[in-house]
């Protein structure tokens, strides 16, 4: 080989290495210039609240609002968004916001909900698919900032991401955003928003329908594709189909106000057909609950509790499910555990097993599930049980001074060498706010009924 060619290769090598080193140094400097993460602080007026439940609600509301901030979009607009967290997830996720929006509505934060919905609607594809999330940082970037306890940068415009970290399409975010938008419309009376976005909400559900099985209308999903994304559960999954039913049902309810043509008839028919299919495919009379999917006959909290809270079940089914969950002790010490029996190890994502958190979506507890548990019990007028779960959840929140992402079976937040539970998690914070308000409304209704009965 000629000397000049060797010299050229050596020069190119050192240029490339030098450029990489320069980029790394520049990145390191930018990272270290970021402010340290602020410690979680308690609300100033916390001591003015006398009960554990009231203090838990105050912390939950503060944690929820801590995730609200203005972010720049690709077209130059600025909009309010709700970030999923502050340390690991300082970005809006469709799933997290969809649930958390129920709490924002209870706090009267209609403008925040409206603009956060508009962000996802702006980035909705013509097919109807919403982004899984909108973000401005990569996974390694977020991890390094978290590792060094630095605030994630938020100066770059947020851009949409349509595929999950497991390279799958997520269906539940689409359904949740439709449900959240319809809840906003119903509670705010924002007719202009409804008129503008009704076609987009219909298209979002039509996109979901493309993933339904022709024979029964049930959605069919890939592994690692729903909220329990560390579990390779695929095919017809209860949780995803309950969300799909709720989206169809709420479109049918809203159609007389905002729809056109035969919208009400079409969505009413589809919702009724899907409800029949869910009961036919998932309900197990011998077990007393809806099974997770074809492969797993365990009781998964998410789909079962949502089915009760949203009136998909009969009263007999609802009580049977709640009795089973009580028998399985799924709300102790922290409400509520993900499943009553863990999935086999081979179905749990490798990264979770290597990271020391294989129980992330099995024996661990999540307060957003606890919130739906409280709501389901309240709806079935099992108020003493609901009160107990509300106390347990509030006690954990006050003990830690924040709402954590996920809790181990010992009642403390999940923590390993590689992973620390996000705190606050706005998804669970929003749902705990919502559960407090729903529980109180049911208590008032019962007391009012008793008062009328006594007067008669």
C-alpha positions in Angstrom: 0.0 0.0 0.0 1.4 3.4 -1.0 2.5 5.7 1.8 0.3 8.6 0.7 -2.8 6.4 0.9 -1.9 5.2 4.4 -1.4 8.8 5.5 -4.8 9.7 4.1 -6.5 6.9 6.0 -4.7 7.9 9.2 -5.8 11.6 8.7 -9.4 10.6 8.0 -9.4 8.4 11.1 -8.1 11.2 13.4 -10.5 13.7 11.8 -13.5 11.5 12.5 -12.3 10.6 16.0 -11.7 14.3 16.7 -15.1 15.3 15.4 -16.8 12.6 17.6 -14.8 13.7 20.7 -15.6 17.4 20.0 -19.3 16.5 19.7 -19.2 14.5 23.0 -17.4 17.3 24.8 -19.9 19.9 23.6 -22.8 17.6 24.6 -21.3 17.1 28.0 -20.9 20.8 28.5 -24.5 21.4 27.6 -25.7 18.6 29.8 -23.7 19.9 32.8 -25.0 23.4 32.3 -28.6 22.1 32.8 -29.9 23.0 36.3 -30.0 20.2 38.9 -33.4 18.6 39.3 -35.3 20.4 42.0 -36.4 18.3 45.0 -40.0 17.5 45.4 -41.6 20.1 47.7 -44.8 19.9 49.6 -47.6 22.4 49.1 -47.3 25.4 51.5 -50.8 25.0 52.8 -50.6 21.2 53.5 -50.8 21.6 57.2 -54.1 23.4 56.9 -55.7 20.1 55.9 -56.6 18.0 58.8 -57.2 14.5 57.3 -54.8 12.1 55.5 -57.2 12.1 52.5 -57.3 15.9 52.2 -53.5 16.1 52.4 -53.2 13.3 49.8 -55.6 15.2 47.5 -53.6 18.4 47.9 -50.3 16.7 47.1 -51.9 14.9 44.1 -53.2 18.2 42.7 -49.9 19.9 43.1 -48.1 16.9 41.5 -50.5 17.0 38.6 -50.0 20.7 37.9 -46.2 20.4 38.3 -46.2 18.7 34.9 -47.9 21.5 33.1 -45.7 23.8 30.9 -45.7 25.7 27.6 -43.8 23.9 24.8 -42.9 24.9 21.3 -44.3 23.0 18.3 -42.7 22.5 14.9 -44.8 25.2 13.3 -43.8 27.8 15.8 -46.9 27.7 18.0 -46.6 27.4 21.8 -49.2 25.3 23.6 -49.8 24.1 27.1 -48.9 20.5 27.5 -48.9 18.0 30.4 -45.7 16.1 30.8 -45.8 12.6 32.1 -43.1 13.4 34.7 -40.2 15.7 35.4 -37.1 13.4 35.7 -37.6 10.6 33.2 -40.6 11.6 31.2 -40.6 15.3 30.7 -42.8 15.0 27.6 -46.5 14.6 26.8 -47.6 11.0 26.2 -51.1 10.3 24.7 -51.8 7.5 27.3 -50.7 9.4 30.3 -52.4 12.6 29.4 -55.6 10.8 28.4 -56.0 9.5 31.9 -54.6 12.5 33.7 -56.9 14.9 31.9 -59.8 13.6 34.1 -58.1 15.1 37.1 -57.3 18.4 35.3 -61.0 18.7 34.4 -62.0 18.2 38.1 -59.6 21.1 39.0 -61.2 23.3 36.3 -58.1 23.5 34.1 -60.1 23.5 30.9 -57.6 25.6 28.9 -54.7 23.3 29.7 -56.8 20.3 28.6 -57.9 22.0 25.4 -54.4 23.0 24.3 -52.9 19.7 25.3 -55.5 17.9 23.2 -54.8 20.4 20.3 -51.2 19.3 20.3 -52.1 15.7 19.6 -54.7 16.8 17.1 -52.2 18.9 15.2 -49.9 15.9 14.9 -52.6 13.4 14.0 -52.0 11.6 10.8 -54.6 11.7 8.0 -55.2 8.0 8.7 -56.5 9.0 12.2 -53.5 7.8 14.1 -52.4 10.0 17.0 -48.7 10.1 18.2 -47.7 7.8 21.0 -46.0 10.9 22.4 -44.6 14.3 21.4 -41.0 14.8 22.4 -37.7 16.7 21.8 -35.1 14.4 23.4 -33.9 10.8 22.7 -34.0 7.9 25.2 -30.2 8.0 25.8 -30.4 11.8 26.3 -33.2 11.5 28.8 -31.4 8.7 30.7 -28.1 10.6 31.0 -29.9 13.7 32.3 -31.8 11.5 34.8 -28.6 9.7 35.8 -26.8 13.0 36.5 -29.9 14.5 38.1 -30.2 17.3 35.6 -33.3 18.9 34.2 -34.2 17.7 30.7 -33.8 20.4 28.1 -37.1 21.7 26.7 -36.0 24.5 24.3 -36.3 22.4 21.1 -39.7 22.0 19.4 -41.6 18.9 20.3 -42.1 16.5 17.4 -44.4 13.4 17.1 -43.5 9.8 17.6 -45.9 7.2 16.2 -44.1 3.9 17.1 -43.3 2.6 20.5 -39.9 1.7 21.9 -40.7 -1.9 21.0 -41.3 -0.9 17.4 -45.1 -1.5 17.7 -48.2 0.5 17.1 -50.1 1.4 20.2 -53.8 1.4 20.0 -54.8 2.5 23.5 -53.5 6.1 23.2 -55.8 6.7 20.3 -58.8 5.5 22.3 -57.8 7.5 25.4 -57.4 10.8 23.5 -60.9 10.4 22.0 -62.4 9.7 25.4 -60.5 12.6 26.9 -61.6 15.0 24.2 -65.3 13.9 24.5 -65.0 14.3 28.3 -63.6 17.8 27.8 -66.4 18.7 25.4 -69.1 17.4 27.8 -67.7 19.1 30.9 -66.7 22.4 29.2 -69.5 22.9 26.7 -66.9 24.1 24.2 -69.0 23.8 21.0 -66.3 25.5 18.8 -63.8 22.8 19.8 -66.4 20.1 19.2 -67.4 21.4 15.8 -63.7 21.7 14.7 -62.5 18.4 15.9 -65.5 16.0 15.6 -64.3 14.6 12.2 -60.8 14.0 13.6 -62.2 12.1 16.6 -64.3 9.9 14.3 -61.2 9.3 12.1 -59.2 8.3 15.2 -61.7 5.5 16.0 -61.9 4.4 12.3 -58.1 4.0 12.5 -58.5 1.8 15.5 -61.2 -0.2 13.6 -58.6 -1.1 11.0 -57.0 -3.3 13.7 -60.2 -5.1 14.5 -61.0 -8.8 13.7 -63.7 -9.1 11.1 -65.5 -11.9 12.8 -66.1 -10.2 16.2 -64.9 -6.6 15.9 -62.4 -6.9 18.7 -59.1 -5.1 18.4 -56.0 -7.3 17.7 -52.7 -5.9 18.9 -49.0 -6.8 18.8 -46.9 -7.7 21.9 -45.6 -4.9 24.1 -48.1 -2.5 22.6 -50.4 -1.3 25.4 -49.9 0.3 28.8 -48.4 -2.9 30.2 -45.6 -2.6 27.6 -43.1 -4.8 29.4 -45.4 -7.8 28.8 -45.6 -9.7 25.5 -49.4 -10.0 25.6 -50.8 -9.9 22.1 -54.0 -10.6 20.1 -57.3 -9.6 21.6 -56.5 -7.9 24.9 -59.2 -6.9 27.4 -57.9 -3.5 28.4 -57.5 -2.2 24.9 -60.9 -3.4 23.8 -62.6 -1.8 26.8 -61.0 1.5 25.8 -62.2 1.0 22.3 -65.8 0.3 23.5 -65.7 3.4 25.7 -64.6 5.6 22.7 -67.4 4.2 20.5 -70.0 4.6 23.3 -69.0 8.2 24.0 -69.1 9.1 20.3 -72.6 7.7 20.2 -73.6 9.7 23.2 -72.1 12.9 21.8 -73.4 12.4 18.2 -76.8 14.1 18.7 -75.0 17.3 19.8 -72.0 17.3 17.5 -72.4 14.6 14.9 -73.9 14.6 11.4 -75.8 12.1 9.3 -76.2 8.7 10.9 -73.2 9.1 13.3 -75.4 8.3 16.4 -76.9 5.1 14.7 -73.5 3.9 13.5 -71.6 4.4 16.8 -74.4 3.0 18.9 -74.5 -0.1 16.8 -70.8 -0.6 16.9 -70.6 -0.1 20.6 -73.4 -2.6 21.3 -71.8 -5.2 19.0 -68.4 -4.7 20.7 -69.9 -4.9 24.2 -71.4 -8.3 23.3 -68.0 -9.5 21.8 -66.1 -8.4 25.0 -68.5 -10.4 27.2 -68.5 -13.4 24.9 -64.7 -13.5 24.5 -63.3 -12.4 27.9 -65.9 -13.0 30.6 -65.4 -16.3 32.6 -68.4 -17.1 34.8 -66.4 -19.9 36.5 -63.6 -17.4 37.5 -65.9 -14.4 38.2 -63.9 -11.9 36.1 -62.7 -10.9 32.6 -59.5 -12.7 31.6 -56.7 -10.8 30.1 -56.6 -12.4 26.7 -56.6 -15.8 24.9 -53.3 -16.9 26.5 -53.6 -15.5 30.0 -56.5 -16.2 32.2 -55.3 -13.9 35.1 -57.3 -11.0 36.4 -55.8 -7.8 35.1 -56.9 -4.8 37.1 -57.0 -2.2 34.2 -59.6 -3.8 31.9 -61.8 -5.2 34.7 -61.9 -1.9 36.7 -62.5 0.2 33.7 -65.3 -2.1 32.6 -67.0 -1.5 36.0 -66.4 2.2 36.2 -67.7 2.8 32.7 -70.8 0.6 33.1 -69.8 -2.1 30.6 -70.6 -4.8 33.2 -73.8 -5.9 34.8 -74.1 -5.3 38.5 -73.6 -9.1 39.1 -70.4 -9.0 37.1 -69.1 -5.9 38.8 -69.6 -7.3 42.3 -68.0 -10.6 41.3 -64.9 -8.9 40.0 -64.6 -6.7 43.1 -65.0 -9.7 45.3 -62.3 -11.6 43.4 -59.9 -8.6 43.7 -60.6 -8.5 47.5 -60.0 -12.3 47.8 -56.7 -11.9 45.9 -55.7 -9.0 48.2 -54.8 -6.9 45.2 -55.2 -3.5 46.9 -52.9 -4.2 49.9 -50.7 -2.5 51.0 -50.9 0.0 48.0 -53.9 0.0 45.7 -53.8 -1.6 43.2 -51.8 -4.5 41.9 -51.6 -5.0 38.1 -52.5 -8.7 37.9 -53.5 -11.2 40.5 -51.1 -13.8 39.1 -47.8 -12.9 37.4 -47.1 -13.6 33.7 -44.5 -16.3 33.0 -41.0 -14.9 32.9 -40.5 -15.6 29.2 -43.3 -13.1 28.4 -41.6 -10.3 30.4 -39.3 -7.9 28.5 -35.6 -8.7 28.8 -34.7 -5.1 29.7 -37.1 -5.3 32.7 -35.5 -8.5 33.9 -32.0 -7.2 33.4 -32.9 -3.9 35.1 -34.2 -5.7 38.2 -37.8 -4.7 37.8 -39.5 -7.8 36.3 -42.6 -7.2 38.5 -43.1 -3.7 36.9 -46.4 -4.8 35.3 -47.2 -7.9 37.5 -47.1 -7.8 41.4 -46.3 -4.0 41.5 -49.0 -1.5 42.3 -49.9 1.7 40.5 -52.0 4.4 42.1 -53.8 5.1 38.8 -55.2 1.6 39.1 -56.0 2.3 42.7 -57.9 5.3 41.6 -60.1 3.3 39.2 -60.5 0.7 42.0 -61.9 3.4 44.3 -64.2 4.7 41.4 -65.5 1.2 40.7 -66.2 0.5 44.4 -67.9 3.9 44.7 -70.1 3.3 41.6 -71.3 0.0 43.1 -72.0 1.8 46.4 -69.3 -0.2 48.3 -68.3 3.0 50.0 -66.6 1.6 53.0 -64.2 -0.4 50.8 -63.7 2.7 48.6 -62.9 4.8 51.7 -60.4 2.2 52.9 -58.5 2.2 49.6 -58.6 6.0 49.5 -57.0 6.1 52.9 -54.3 3.6 51.9 -53.5 5.5 48.8 -53.5 8.9 50.6 -51.3 7.5 53.4 -48.6 6.4 50.9 -48.8 9.8 49.1 -48.4 11.7 52.3 -45.7 9.4 53.6 -43.6 9.9 50.4 -44.6 13.5 49.8 -45.2 12.7 46.2 -47.0 10.3 43.9 -44.6 7.8 42.5 -44.8 5.9 39.3 -45.0 2.3 40.7 -44.8 0.6 44.1 -43.2 -2.8 45.1 -45.2 -5.4 47.0 -43.7 -4.1 50.2 -45.5 -0.8 49.8 -42.6 1.4 48.9 -41.8 2.8 45.5 -40.0 0.5 43.1 -36.3 1.1 43.0 -33.3 -0.8 41.6 -29.6 -0.1 40.7 -30.7 0.8 37.2 -34.1 2.3 37.8 -35.9 4.6 40.1 -39.6 5.2 40.0 -40.6 8.5 38.5 -42.0 11.1 40.9 -44.3 12.8 40.5 -46.1 10.8 37.8 -48.9 13.0 36.5 -50.9 10.1 35.1 -51.5 8.7 38.6 -51.7 12.2 40.2 -54.5 13.1 37.8 -56.4 9.9 38.4 -56.1 10.2 42.2 -57.6 13.7 42.0 -60.4 12.3 39.8 -61.0 9.4 42.3 -61.3 11.8 45.2 -64.0 13.9 43.4 -65.9 10.8 42.2 -65.9 9.2 45.6 -67.2 12.5 47.2 -70.0 12.8 44.6 -71.1 9.3 45.4 -71.1 9.9 49.1 -73.2 13.1 48.7 -75.6 11.2 46.5 -76.1 8.4 49.1 -76.4 10.9 51.9 -78.9 13.0 49.9 -80.9 9.8 49.2 -80.9 8.9 52.9 -82.1 12.4 53.8 -85.0 12.2 51.3 -85.9 8.8 52.6 -86.0 10.0 56.3 -88.1 13.0 55.4 -90.6 10.8 53.7 
